[in-house]
């Protein structure tokens, strides 16, 4: 139970970072945000590699 809570917290935190990054960097497209969410288990992968998978 504690582990799943920690994972949820981490994913939420990553999502917040992504949202802030997109708001601060107009070069990011909304589909990048979607891609990051879809590939949340592959945070270390480059966003560009997963760009078209949304």
C-alpha positions as CSV (number, residue, x, y, z in Angstrom):
1,X,0.0,0.0,0.0
2,X,2.8,2.4,0.9
3,X,4.7,1.6,-2.2
4,X,1.7,2.3,-4.5
5,X,1.2,5.6,-2.7
6,X,4.8,6.5,-3.2
7,X,4.5,5.7,-6.9
8,X,1.4,7.8,-7.2
9,X,3.0,10.7,-5.5
10,X,6.1,10.4,-7.8
11,X,3.9,10.3,-10.9
12,X,2.0,13.3,-9.7
13,X,5.2,15.2,-9.0
14,X,6.6,14.3,-12.4
15,X,3.3,15.5,-14.0
16,X,3.6,18.8,-12.2
17,X,7.1,19.2,-13.4
18,X,6.1,18.5,-17.0
19,X,3.2,20.9,-16.8
20,X,5.5,23.7,-15.5
21,X,8.1,22.9,-18.1
22,X,5.5,23.1,-20.9
23,X,4.1,26.4,-19.5
24,X,7.6,27.8,-19.3
25,X,8.8,26.5,-22.7
26,X,6.5,27.4,-25.6
27,X,8.6,25.1,-27.8
28,X,6.9,22.1,-26.2
29,X,3.8,20.9,-28.0
30,X,0.8,19.5,-26.1
31,X,1.3,16.1,-27.6
32,X,4.6,15.9,-25.8
33,X,2.7,16.2,-22.5
34,X,0.4,13.4,-23.6
35,X,3.4,11.3,-24.6
36,X,5.1,11.8,-21.3
37,X,1.9,10.7,-19.5
38,X,1.5,7.6,-21.8
39,X,5.1,6.6,-21.2
40,X,5.3,7.5,-17.5
41,X,7.1,4.3,-16.8
42,X,9.9,5.2,-19.3
43,X,10.8,8.6,-17.9
44,X,14.5,8.1,-18.9
45,X,13.5,7.7,-22.5
46,X,13.9,10.8,-24.6
47,X,10.7,12.6,-25.3
48,X,11.4,12.8,-29.0
49,X,11.7,9.1,-29.3
50,X,8.1,8.7,-28.0
51,X,6.7,11.8,-29.7
52,X,4.5,10.1,-32.2
53,X,3.2,7.4,-29.9
54,X,0.5,9.5,-28.2
